[in-house]
């Protein structure tokens, strides 16, 4: 069969590899974003459950002046 290829196959033959590379870059960028977002969300959940960012109780400042006076 010595027929000519249609226009789409000609276009895909010249641009198919470029489209594949761009699709791979977009795919792995999305996977990386989802991984970082998921890990940060999990860290936020763990910090919330363990109370890591809770403010420590502040004791009132009391000074006994008699200790410094002779």
C-alpha positions in Angstrom: 0.0 0.0 0.0 1.7 3.1 -1.2 -1.0 5.7 -0.4 -0.1 9.0 1.2 -0.8 9.5 4.9 -3.6 11.9 5.8 -2.8 15.4 7.3 -3.5 14.4 10.9 -0.9 11.6 10.8 1.6 13.8 9.2 1.0 16.5 11.9 1.1 13.9 14.7 4.3 12.4 13.3 6.0 15.7 13.6 4.5 17.0 16.9 3.5 13.9 18.8 6.8 13.7 20.7 6.6 17.3 21.8 3.0 16.8 23.0 4.1 13.7 24.9 6.9 15.6 26.6 4.7 18.5 27.6 2.0 16.1 28.9 4.6 14.3 31.0 5.9 17.6 32.5 2.4 18.7 33.3 1.6 15.2 34.8 4.6 15.1 37.1 4.1 18.8 38.1 0.6 17.9 39.2 1.8 14.8 41.1 4.5 16.9 42.9 2.0 19.6 43.8 -0.5 17.0 45.1 2.3 15.4 47.2 3.5 18.6 48.7 -0.1 19.8 49.4 -1.0 16.5 51.0 2.0 16.4 53.2 1.5 19.9 54.4 -2.2 19.2 55.1 -1.2 16.1 57.1 1.4 18.1 59.0 -1.2 20.7 59.8 -3.6 17.9 61.1 -0.9 16.3 63.2 0.1 19.7 64.7 -3.5 20.5 65.5 -4.1 17.1 67.1 -0.9 17.2 69.2 -1.3 20.9 70.1 2.2 21.9 68.9 1.2 25.4 68.1 -0.8 25.9 71.3 0.4 28.9 73.3 2.0 27.9 76.6 0.3 29.1 79.7 1.7 32.4 80.7 2.3 32.8 84.5 1.5 36.2 85.9 4.6 38.1 86.6 5.0 38.5 90.3 8.0 40.2 91.9 8.7 40.1 95.6 10.3 43.4 96.4 11.3 42.4 99.9 14.0 40.1 98.5 15.8 43.0 96.9 15.5 45.5 99.8 17.9 45.4 102.7 
